[in-house]
Amino acid sequence: MEATMSWHTSEQIEMCIEIGLRCVELDRERRPTIAEIVDELNKVDSAESSLAGQQVTKKKNLYSERRGRIVFSTAYRPPVPFDIFACPFSPSCTNEELHLTDGVSYNYNGCSIPPAALKTLLKNPKLAEEDGTTDADVDAGHVSGLIFVSERNDGLEILHIALHFNVDSRVKVFALADIFGAANFIGPRLEDSGCIGGGYNVGSRMVGHSLIYTSTKEPVQQCRSPWTVVYKTNLSTGVFDLSPAVSPSGKMVAVASFQSKSWNGEIENLKTDIYVMNVDGEDGLGRKLLIKNGGWPSWGSDNIIFFHRGTEKTLPFNMVETAWGVFRYKISTEETMEVTPKELDAVTPAAISETKVAVATIRQKSRFDNVRVEVQYRHIEIFDTNNAPGMQPVQITQKTRPKTDHYNPFVRDNGGRIGYHRCRSDLLQHGDHIPSNLHKIVSPVKDVGLYRVSGLSPTISKDGSKLAFVDGEFKAVWVADHRGLRIVYDYRGPHRVFSPVWNQNPDKDILYVCIGTSFNADKTLEIYAINNASGDVVQRQRLTYGGYNNAFPSSSPDGSKFVFRSTRDGGVKKYKNLHIMLEAENGQSGIGWETRLTKGPWTDTHCQWSPTGDWIVFSSTRGKPRDADELDNGLDPGYFSVYLVKPSDPMVVIRVMDSMGDLGGHINHPVFSPDGRSIAVTADLAAVSVDPISLPMFMHAVRPYGDIFMIDLDTDNLKNINNFIKGFRRITHSRYECGTPAWTTTLMATATDLDAQAQWNMLPNTTYTPACPYVHLYGGESWHMTGHLFIPKRSC
């Protein structure tokens, strides 16, 4: 009891301090109202009384989610983990692959630690205490070091260091906080591109080894600006950079940078420039532009840099195709030469010497409408600029796993081995089904839980007891509750199933879905109700007719009606506006079934009714400039902002989040918090955090979602909301695309309700075989391993 009282008292004090700090915000719009202050204090008291006598750890879990849980899905994240391997320069079979990590979680983007730096690192008290490895062990090759990204700590994509003991193949992994201290390696963030700089003398002064990496740990309030900044252990460059690489001498670092340009919504080809600067900043960084339009630099020597570059060409229907090549730049002469042939795509170079470079190649473009052959997989090959014309490159991974994608090579053992990461698809057999999982992610908002589900378009019932989503093929609708995970609707026809959403009245047990070809305005998409969705006998009922594109239904709090977006009455150009279905259970078969809520030559979409019923939030292009393009790469051009409309008075429309007027930004899928005081969205407000072509991508990728952000509302004075984003909070920090969030209350009835896995039991009680297998009969990876949505393009 004493421990419980102590914990609760400290939490009360912390809450009071937090409220006090918010009360003195310079921006009056961000200060809490009296009603909000009272409500927050009451919730602390109610949490104490409802959980009296339970364990302190469970009280902390409850307190941390008192404003509910956000559940979201991701694109580009493969369904089975990445892991890091290395092969000899000329492998002959699969058995020559060397596993470089301990196999825990997702591991990728490796970089070898030079022996001299490893000796310094091993003198760190934490590593010395754990291993007792000596300099002689390093010199003899008994131990090697690796910097890599892993998702093992609360789902964060952050850097770790692995020690690989070659004698017995043991691997020990350490977090950066264990080695360098927690002060600079704490909190929600993304880290990437770890490498080692320093290790040289400037006169009589020694420049010690340091870790150089990118991180999103420092907030950026300018929307649509990258958060990625290059750090040297504890020193920031202060510029938005990607993909740092250290020269062989350890004296210089090259980065792909946005310094001379802004991010303009590029999906695949960022068109960054390459800058170089000094590792030792004592006399200034000496930062200078070296290469225009280049990315992913890699040093062959202090005079040679390899990099990749994308060249775009326009296809029919305004689609854009990017051809990728690897180039070599000589600093002393400013000469640039193309290393890889134009008939293949080559990306993410890793220099071996001044003339040799390992690259990831795709020899033939592929699309979803075919089964890939060997030349359509991403493989690691070595090119040499000294080779005679026509001489073929050295193929590495084609000899080990010819029908597996391999990513982002790096050099190991002075060029004796080439490292890379790939999916662990070798652990699967043809016909295997990968069960869905629920992953708890560390949340930057202490009273909101954050979870990633391995399904698409998650939706949660208002009481928090049921979770539903669709599979990656948009064919099966799954429901998870305390009974387990099961399919409630399996569609095997020519169309797809999209956007499930629960009726807000949990007593009705109705799940809405959209069935059709796509969200494209020219296609038919109809809304259906799955009645008794969590019961033993479900019933499907069609609610819309007429051949329009109808989507994103959301019911009123009492469940009697729902709002949806539709192309009905959208004219020749089929504009999408909001409508209200007045009879949620009967749909268009009811009398006086529909009323129009918004009207205009734009797209209103992604609508949700507030928990109180007073407002409907939606995403819209109504602020799009008159001279904006109709399409961008065959997709909608963006300019989405978030608005509120009163269902009782449609003339009252308020803009709450803006994509900055002249920028074609995407702020989509807004959802209310259970208390109606905040809105979460998926948006590209933080631009990109890694080079997209380093991810599992292919031609014509879907429009990126971005990350999930949150903005608070002044619910007592909504008309004074600023029209531009101010004070937004970034919720996710991910290289993947985080989309379609759902936000629900957290059940508090019992101790078991504190565990989301118990609340939504993800153990399947249904046997299911996807139409596209995860691994083909011949052992090749299927499209599932790219982590992509199974739809070639998205149109809101």
KEZAKE-919186 format. One record per residue (C-alpha): residue number from 0; x, y, z. Coordinates in steps of 0.02 Angstrom, whole numbers. Layout:
N
  num      px      py      pz
  NUM       X       Y       Z
...
This chain:
796
  num      px      py      pz
    0       0       0       0
    1     141     120      44
    2     219      94    -128
    3      50     120    -211
    4      20     283    -118
    5     195     343    -160
    6     172     309    -345
    7       2     391    -353
    8      59     545    -258
    9     205     571    -376
   10      90     552    -526
   11     -29     683    -453
   12     116     804    -428
   13     178     771    -605
   14       4     801    -675
   15     -15     966    -579
   16     154    1027    -641
   17     109     982    -820
   18     -58    1073    -809
   19      28    1224    -733
   20     154    1233    -875
   21      15    1221   -1004
   22     -78    1363    -917
   23      67    1483    -949
   24      88    1440   -1134
   25     125    1598   -1234
   26      -3    1541   -1362
   27    -172    1561   -1276
   28    -250    1436   -1396
   29    -144    1298   -1318
   30    -191    1335   -1137
   31    -315    1213   -1056
   32    -489    1270   -1010
   33    -557    1260    -834
   34    -667    1114    -885
   35    -516    1020    -955
   36    -415    1049    -796
   37    -555     983    -687
   38    -582     835    -802
   39    -398     787    -798
   40    -388     798    -608
   41    -547     695    -591
   42    -474     561    -703
   43    -324     543    -590
   44    -438     520    -439
   45    -551     398    -530
   46    -400     297    -586
   47    -347     284    -403
   48    -516     225    -341
   49    -553     104    -483
   50    -389      13    -465
   51    -364      16    -276
   52    -274    -139    -219
   53    -201    -184    -390
   54     -17    -191    -432
   55      77     -28    -455
   56     138     -77    -627
   57     -40    -104    -686
   58     -91      66    -617
   59      47     144    -719
   60     -14      55    -876
   61    -189     120    -848
   62    -132     297    -811
   63     -27     296    -969
   64    -180     260   -1075
   65    -314     362    -986
   66    -350     454   -1150
   67    -363     292   -1246
   68    -265     197   -1378
   69    -216     239   -1556
   70    -202      87   -1669
   71    -129     104   -1845
   72     -63       3   -1991
   73      92      22   -2099
   74     142       1   -2281
   75     314     -55   -2345
   76     347    -154   -2185
   77     366    -339   -2232
   78     260    -465   -2135
   79     414    -563   -2079
   80     569    -483   -2002
   81     719    -414   -2092
   82     887    -481   -2036
   83    1068    -447   -2082
   84    1185    -568   -2171
   85    1351    -567   -2265
   86    1419    -671   -2408
   87    1594    -701   -2475
   88    1648    -605   -2629
   89    1606    -756   -2738
   90    1480    -867   -2646
   91    1436   -1037   -2716
   92    1287   -1090   -2610
   93    1162   -1037   -2478
   94    1266   -1108   -2336
   95    1397    -972   -2361
   96    1282    -839   -2290
   97    1344    -776   -2121
   98    1209    -719   -1998
   99    1270    -559   -1913
  100    1138    -525   -1778
  101    1049    -621   -1640
  102     890    -635   -1743
  103     783    -536   -1621
  104     652    -423   -1703
  105     679    -328   -1867
  106     863    -287   -1904
  107     928    -192   -2055
  108    1043     -56   -2127
  109    1206    -126   -2059
  110    1377     -44   -2061
  111    1540    -127   -2007
  112    1640     -48   -1866
  113    1824     -23   -1916
  114    1945    -125   -1807
  115    2029      31   -1733
  116    1860     102   -1683
  117    1805     -66   -1615
  118    1956     -70   -1500
  119    1906     100   -1431
  120    1726      44   -1413
  121    1774    -113   -1318
  122    1855      -6   -1184
  123    1683      63   -1140
  124    1643       3    -963
  125    1480     -79   -1016
  126    1561    -183   -1154
  127    1717    -221   -1053
  128    1610    -283    -909
  129    1506    -395   -1023
  130    1640    -475   -1131
  131    1819    -444   -1079
  132    1872    -444   -1261
  133    2048    -381   -1295
  134    2134    -287   -1436
  135    2219    -450   -1482
  136    2048    -530   -1513
  137    2008    -391   -1636
  138    2176    -404   -1725
  139    2155    -593   -1741
  140    1981    -574   -1815
  141    1899    -666   -1671
  142    1772    -526   -1644
  143    1694    -398   -1761
  144    1573    -255   -1736
  145    1416    -197   -1825
  146    1307     -42   -1811
  147    1129     -75   -1867
  148     947     -24   -1846
  149     834    -135   -1742
  150     653    -124   -1686
  151     677    -228   -1528
  152     649     -86   -1403
  153     464     -37   -1394
  154     451     -39   -1584
  155     570     108   -1605
  156     679     103   -1761
  157     843     146   -1675
  158    1027     103   -1686
  159    1111     -40   -1594
  160    1286    -114   -1591
  161    1319    -300   -1612
  162    1477    -394   -1569
  163    1499    -552   -1674
  164    1615    -685   -1602
  165    1677    -784   -1750
  166    1738    -937   -1655
  167    1568    -992   -1591
  168    1455    -874   -1693
  169    1391    -790   -1534
  170    1313    -618   -1552
  171    1289    -489   -1414
  172    1183    -334   -1447
  173    1191    -169   -1353
  174    1081     -15   -1360
  175    1169     151   -1389
  176    1104     214   -1222
  177    1202      74   -1136
  178    1364     132   -1217
  179    1349     321   -1235
  180    1225     358   -1095
  181    1038     385   -1099
  182    1039     576   -1108
  183    1047     583   -1299
  184     969     414   -1339
  185     798     422   -1257
  186     617     451   -1307
  187     520     422   -1470
  188     634     445   -1620
  189     702     363   -1777
  190     889     332   -1799
  191     977     274   -1956
  192    1138     270   -2057
  193    1258     239   -1913
  194    1443     248   -1957
  195    1609     288   -1872
  196    1711     446   -1897
  197    1873     513   -1823
  198    2025     412   -1773
  199    2159     528   -1844
  200    2278     666   -1789
  201    2273     853   -1824
  202    2449     905   -1781
  203    2477     850   -1603
  204    2290     837   -1567
  205    2202     670   -1580
  206    2026     669   -1654
  207    1946     521   -1569
  208    1821     401   -1644
  209    1639     456   -1641
  210    1473     387   -1696
  211    1390     480   -1840
  212    1207     450   -1874
  213    1040     529   -1919
  214     898     552   -1794
  215     726     631   -1784
  216     741     662   -1597
  217     725     853   -1607
  218     552     922   -1655
  219     532    1032   -1808
  220     380    1146   -1806
  221     391    1195   -1989
  222     272    1076   -2075
  223     328     966   -2218
  224     510     986   -2168
  225     616     833   -2131
  226     661     798   -1950
  227     817     700   -1995
  228     976     787   -1938
  229    1153     714   -1938
  230    1232     699   -1766
  231    1410     661   -1713
  232    1377     569   -1551
  233    1311     724   -1462
  234    1341     860   -1594
  235    1207     912   -1718
  236    1240     979   -1893
  237    1076    1074   -1886
  238    1033    1039   -2070
  239     905     917   -2140
  240    1015     775   -2202
  241    1004     590   -2245
  242    1124     445   -2272
  243    1288     505   -2193
  244    1448     415   -2247
  245    1623     436   -2176
  246    1778     441   -2286
  247    1911     303   -2263
  248    2025     424   -2170
  249    1886     465   -2048
  250    1909     652   -2083
  251    1757     692   -2191
  252    1573     648   -2196
  253    1461     656   -2349
  254    1272     675   -2335
  255    1121     680   -2450
  256    1042     846   -2405
  257     889     955   -2427
  258     995    1109   -2389
  259     970    1192   -2559
  260     791    1133   -2588
  261     633    1086   -2497
  262     543     921   -2498
  263     400     936   -2623
  264     308     773   -2593
  265     424     660   -2694
  266     370     479   -2675
  267     525     390   -2739
  268     659     508   -2808
  269     705     639   -2676
  270     827     733   -2790
  271     938     779   -2644
  272    1112     854   -2664
  273    1272     785   -2587
  274    1370     894   -2468
  275    1535     855   -2379
  276    1599     923   -2214
  277    1733     893   -2085
  278    1708     764   -1949
  279    1811     871   -1831
  280    1710    1030   -1806
  281    1836    1122   -1698
  282    1885    1237   -1842
  283    1712    1234   -1920
  284    1622    1100   -2020
  285    1679    1171   -2187
  286    1517    1112   -2265
  287    1511    1128   -2455
  288    1404    1068   -2601
  289    1488     931   -2703
  290    1358     844   -2813
  291    1191     906   -2876
  292    1050     779   -2885
  293    1125     631   -2795
  294    1092     520   -2645
  295    1164     380   -2536
  296    1349     432   -2546
  297    1486     303   -2516
  298    1673     341   -2514
  299    1791     237   -2622
  300    1935     344   -2556
  301    1952     521   -2490
  302    1947     575   -2674
  303    1808     460   -2741
  304    1623     457   -2698
  305    1496     335   -2770
  306    1311     386   -2765
  307    1144     344   -2844
  308    1035     457   -2951
  309     860     440   -3021
  310     811     498   -3196
  311     626     522   -3230
  312     526     500   -3389
  313     341     528   -3418
  314     232     381   -3469
  315      54     380   -3539
  316     -81     448   -3422
  317      48     564   -3340
  318     129     422   -3247
  319     313     445   -3208
  320     445     307   -3214
  321     614     328   -3130
  322     770     242   -3196
  323     906     223   -3064
  324    1093     217   -3090
  325    1251     220   -2984
  326    1383     351   -3024
  327    1565     386   -2976
  328    1624     563   -2936
  329    1809     612   -2928
  330    1830     762   -2814
  331    1999     821   -2880
  332    1940     834   -3061
  333    1750     855   -3033
  334    1721     713   -3157
  335    1564     606   -3149
  336    1545     438   -3236
  337    1401     315   -3238
  338    1454     147   -3167
  339    1301      38   -3199
  340    1219       5   -3368
  341    1059      97   -3412
  342     960     -62   -3445
  343     947    -101   -3259
  344     907      -6   -3100
  345    1048      10   -2974
  346    1036      93   -2802
  347    1117     108   -2629
  348    1301      90   -2675
  349    1433      27   -2551
  350    1609      68   -2609
  351    1742     -67   -2594
  352    1885      32   -2672
  353    1912     176   -2793
  354    1849      69   -2936
  355    1741     -67   -2857
  356    1567     -42   -2786
  357    1429    -158   -2723
  358    1253    -104   -2772
  359    1076    -168   -2760
  360    1007    -202   -2935
  361     838    -235   -3012
  362     866    -297   -3187
  363     685    -294   -3243
  364     536    -189   -3185
  365     390    -285   -3114
  366     208    -255   -3070
  367      77    -338   -2962
  368      -6    -425   -3109
  369     132    -553   -3131
  370     233    -678   -3031
  371     411    -615   -3020
  372     556    -703   -3104
  373     736    -697   -3042
  374     786    -537   -3135
  375     641    -444   -3052
  376     707    -468   -2876
  377     827    -346   -2794
  378    1002    -422   -2790
  379    1177    -372   -2736
  380    1308    -360   -2874
  381    1485    -291   -2884
  382    1538    -175   -3025
  383    1717    -127   -3067
  384    1754      27   -3173
  385    1919     -53   -3228
  386    1829    -197   -3312
  387    1834    -208   -3500
  388    1672    -162   -3592
  389    1548    -306   -3592
  390    1625    -390   -3441
  391    1488    -445   -3322
  392    1480    -389   -3139
  393    1507    -511   -2997
  394    1339    -579   -2938
  395    1325    -609   -2751
  396    1149    -649   -2693
  397    1089    -727   -2855
  398    1195    -877   -2805
  399    1127    -890   -2627
  400     942    -844   -2638
  401     895    -803   -2818
  402     711    -766   -2783
  403     731    -657   -2628
  404     748    -467   -2617
  405     911    -402   -2540
  406     938    -224   -2481
  407    1070     -93   -2444
  408    1241    -178   -2459
  409    1389    -137   -2348
  410    1571    -193   -2347
  411    1639    -313   -2217
  412    1811    -391   -2187
  413    1899    -262   -2299
  414    1795    -315   -2447
  415    1807    -502   -2417
  416    1621    -509   -2378
  417    1473    -404   -2432
  418    1335    -375   -2304
  419    1150    -339   -2336
  420     981    -369   -2258
  421     835    -473   -2319
  422     671    -545   -2255
  423     676    -708   -2160
  424     562    -786   -2290
  425     676    -940   -2286
  426     587    -987   -2124
  427     420   -1005   -2217
  428     348   -1145   -2321
  429     225   -1134   -2464
  430      49   -1125   -2393
  431     103   -1049   -2226
  432      -3    -907   -2161
  433      78    -770   -2057
  434     -37    -727   -1912
  435     -78    -546   -1875
  436       5    -465   -1727
  437     -22    -315   -1614
  438     137    -221   -1570
  439     144     -93   -1430
  440     248      58   -1483
  441     320     186   -1363
  442     208     339   -1368
  443     267     520   -1353
  444     101     564   -1271
  445     107     484   -1099
  446     -82     465   -1078
  447    -113     390   -1252
  448     -64     211   -1294
  449       7     173   -1466
  450      -9       6   -1557
  451      33     -57   -1733
  452     -74    -197   -1804
  453     -18    -306   -1949
  454    -180    -276   -2043
  455    -250    -132   -2144
  456    -376       3   -2098
  457    -397     -46   -1914
  458    -557       6   -1826
  459    -605     -13   -1644
  460    -778     -18   -1566
  461    -824     132   -1458
  462    -813      30   -1297
  463    -640     -31   -1347
  464    -687    -216   -1341
  465    -672    -260   -1527
  466    -538    -230   -1658
  467    -568    -257   -1844
  468    -459    -240   -2000
  469    -440    -306   -2178
  470    -297    -412   -2244
  471    -162    -355   -2365
  472    -259    -420   -2515
  473    -418    -324   -2468
  474    -517    -486   -2468
  475    -547    -540   -2288
  476    -617    -442   -2140
  477    -547    -496   -1972
  478    -613    -463   -1797
  479    -515    -482   -1635
  480    -595    -478   -1463
  481    -579    -580   -1303
  482    -635    -735   -1400
  483    -490    -730   -1522
  484    -451    -677   -1700
  485    -567    -736   -1838
  486    -632    -696   -2012
  487    -808    -624   -2013
  488    -815    -592   -2200
  489    -713    -676   -2338
  490    -741    -602   -2511
  491    -682    -708   -2657
  492    -760    -609   -2799
  493    -675    -490   -2923
  494    -685    -338   -2809
  495    -599    -287   -2647
  496    -654    -246   -2471
  497    -600     -79   -2397
  498    -612      29   -2242
  499    -705     -68   -2107
  500    -778      41   -1969
  501    -886       0   -1817
  502   -1054      81   -1784
  503   -1025     195   -1633
  504   -1167     111   -1537
  505   -1084     -49   -1471
  506   -1254    -129   -1437
  507   -1288    -137   -1624
  508   -1131    -240   -1662
  509   -1127    -175   -1842
  510    -969    -164   -1947
  511    -976     -62   -2107
  512    -865    -103   -2257
  513    -846     -39   -2435
  514    -843    -165   -2579
  515    -787    -122   -2755
  516    -637     -96   -2867
  517    -550      54   -2789
  518    -576     229   -2718
  519    -557     300   -2894
  520    -705     414   -2934
  521    -737     323   -3099
  522    -760     156   -3010
  523    -911      88   -2918
  524    -891      68   -2730
  525   -1038      23   -2618
  526   -1063      22   -2430
  527   -1118    -137   -2341
  528   -1161    -177   -2161
  529   -1100    -336   -2076
  530   -1231    -364   -1942
  531   -1194    -463   -1784
  532   -1012    -443   -1834
  533    -937    -517   -1676
  534   -1069    -651   -1657
  535   -1078    -830   -1720
  536   -1192    -793   -1869
  537   -1154    -635   -1968
  538   -1266    -557   -2100
  539   -1213    -444   -2243
  540   -1330    -306   -2301
  541   -1303    -184   -2445
  542   -1339      -2   -2399
  543   -1297     102   -2554
  544   -1345      84   -2737
  545   -1329     180   -2899
  546   -1153     144   -2962
  547   -1068     287   -2869
  548    -907     284   -2773
  549    -963     281   -2591
  550    -840     262   -2448
  551    -786     300   -2269
  552    -950     283   -2173
  553    -952     341   -1992
  554   -1105     328   -1881
  555   -1178     454   -1760
  556   -1149     416   -1575
  557   -1320     333   -1557
  558   -1291     230   -1715
  559   -1452     285   -1801
  560   -1370     367   -1954
  561   -1200     384   -2034
  562   -1100     509   -2136
  563   -1008     451   -2292
  564    -923     526   -2444
  565    -990     495   -2618
  566    -978     547   -2801
  567   -1168     555   -2813
  568   -1219     729   -2873
  569   -1034     759   -2912
  570   -1064     809   -3092
  571    -960     762   -3244
  572    -796     772   -3147
  573    -870     664   -3008
  574    -822     773   -2862
  575    -833     690   -2693
  576    -938     769   -2556
  577   -1013     717   -2391
  578   -1188     644   -2369
  579   -1285     580   -2219
  580   -1376     414   -2224
  581   -1528     446   -2116
  582   -1569     263   -2085
  583   -1408     172   -2043
  584   -1490       1   -2033
  585   -1593       7   -2194
  586   -1484     117   -2304
  587   -1558     174   -2470
  588   -1707      59   -2449
  589   -1771     177   -2313
  590   -1891     322   -2345
  591   -1805     491   -2361
  592   -1643     398   -2341
  593   -1511     531   -2377
  594   -1467     714   -2355
  595   -1318     807   -2427
  596   -1197     884   -2303
  597   -1064     971   -2411
  598   -1061    1031   -2590
  599    -922    1096   -2702
  600    -798    1061   -2845
  601    -672     971   -2735
  602    -644     812   -2635
  603    -717     795   -2460
  604    -669     627   -2387
  605    -609     527   -2234
  606    -755     584   -2126
  607    -788     538   -1944
  608    -930     586   -1827
  609    -872     655   -1659
  610    -906     557   -1499
  611   -1022     696   -1440
  612   -1115     708   -1605
  613   -1087     896   -1623
  614    -957     891   -1762
  615    -898     790   -1910
  616    -713     796   -1953
  617    -656     766   -2132
  618    -511     792   -2252
  619    -538     905   -2402
  620    -453     987   -2551
  621    -571    1137   -2547
  622    -420    1250   -2511
  623    -327    1190   -2664
  624    -255    1333   -2772
  625    -346    1367   -2934
  626    -190    1339   -3039
  627    -144    1171   -2957
  628    -122    1019   -3067
  629    -269     900   -3086
  630    -157     749   -3056
  631      16     715   -2988
  632      99     557   -3056
  633     -76     493   -3096
  634    -133     519   -2915
  635    -224     658   -2827
  636    -107     809   -2808
  637    -138     834   -2624
  638    -182    1002   -2546
  639    -280     908   -2414
  640    -327    1000   -2254
  641    -435     948   -2107
  642    -603    1030   -2074
  643    -748    1019   -1952
  644    -930    1036   -2005
  645   -1085    1044   -1896
  646   -1209     909   -1949
  647   -1350    1017   -1877
  648   -1293    1170   -1976
  649   -1188    1127   -2130
  650   -1148    1311   -2158
  651   -1030    1303   -2008
  652    -865    1237   -2077
  653    -700    1266   -1985
  654    -525    1227   -2047
  655    -418    1152   -1908
  656    -262    1088   -1997
  657    -191    1156   -2158
  658     -63    1090   -2283
  659       9    1265   -2304
  660     -89    1332   -2451
  661      31    1320   -2597
  662      97    1148   -2551
  663      15     990   -2612
  664      20     909   -2442
  665     -78     761   -2377
  666    -167     773   -2210
  667    -287     627   -2212
  668    -388     503   -2110
  669    -430     618   -1962
  670    -503     534   -1808
  671    -566     605   -1644
  672    -499     556   -1474
  673    -630     471   -1365
  674    -652     632   -1264
  675    -667     736   -1422
  676    -526     853   -1367
  677    -396     800   -1498
  678    -383     741   -1677
  679    -255     618   -1745
  680    -212     618   -1930
  681     -94     531   -2048
  682       8     662   -2138
  683     170     702   -2230
  684     209     846   -2111
  685     382     775   -2072
  686     425     741   -2255
  687     533     583   -2263
  688     653     508   -2136
  689     751     391   -2251
  690     787     378   -2436
  691     629     291   -2501
  692     719     189   -2634
  693     813      99   -2494
  694     646      24   -2438
  695     548    -117   -2522
  696     480     -15   -2667
  697     430     -45   -2846
  698     363      53   -2993
  699     213     166   -2956
  700     206     149   -2767
  701      50     204   -2676
  702      45     381   -2611
  703     139     385   -2445
  704      37     415   -2289
  705     181     487   -2189
  706     174     481   -2000
  707      36     502   -1872
  708      15     673   -1793
  709     -99     744   -1660
  710    -174     916   -1632
  711    -275     974   -1481
  712    -440    1065   -1501
  713    -512    1206   -1397
  714    -682    1125   -1388
  715    -756    1275   -1297
  716    -707    1399   -1432
  717    -686    1308   -1597
  718    -713    1461   -1705
  719    -547    1532   -1647
  720    -445    1383   -1709
  721    -294    1441   -1808
  722    -309    1401   -1992
  723    -129    1339   -1997
  724     -44    1199   -1905
  725      23    1260   -1739
  726      88    1152   -1599
  727      58     985   -1685
  728     135     833   -1604
  729     220     694   -1699
  730     158     524   -1636
  731     256     401   -1744
  732     437     408   -1803
  733     449     280   -1942
  734     531     243   -2110
  735     372     148   -2154
  736     210     233   -2203
  737      94     243   -2052
  738     -87     257   -2101
  739    -272     251   -2057
  740    -267     273   -1869
  741    -408     223   -1752
  742    -426     299   -1578
  743    -529     217   -1442
  744    -556     216   -1256
  745    -459      96   -1144
  746    -566     -23   -1044
  747    -541      -5    -857
  748    -657    -138    -785
  749    -530    -271    -739
  750    -344    -295    -725
  751    -340    -399    -883
  752    -412    -254    -981
  753    -248    -163    -956
  754    -169    -285   -1078
  755    -217    -248   -1258
  756    -169    -424   -1310
  757    -296    -494   -1187
  758    -428    -369   -1240
  759    -399    -408   -1424
  760    -343    -589   -1427
  761    -238    -604   -1586
  762    -228    -793   -1582
  763    -322    -850   -1739
  764    -461    -978   -1725
  765    -487    -976   -1915
  766    -389   -1069   -2048
  767    -353    -951   -2191
  768    -249    -961   -2350
  769    -220    -797   -2444
  770    -247    -795   -2631
  771     -66    -743   -2653
  772      47    -855   -2548
  773     182    -779   -2441
  774     308    -898   -2519
  775     282    -980   -2689
  776     293   -1167   -2715
  777     466   -1150   -2792
  778     525   -1051   -2639
  779     521    -875   -2711
  780     457    -727   -2610
  781     286    -661   -2658
  782     226    -481   -2662
  783     181    -494   -2478
  784     366    -478   -2434
  785     373    -302   -2506
  786     252    -244   -2372
  787     148    -154   -2503
  788     -38    -130   -2513
  789    -110    -242   -2648
  790    -176    -100   -2752
  791     -64     -14   -2881
  792    -118     164   -2844
  793    -228     258   -2723
  794    -353     395   -2760
  795    -443     479   -2616
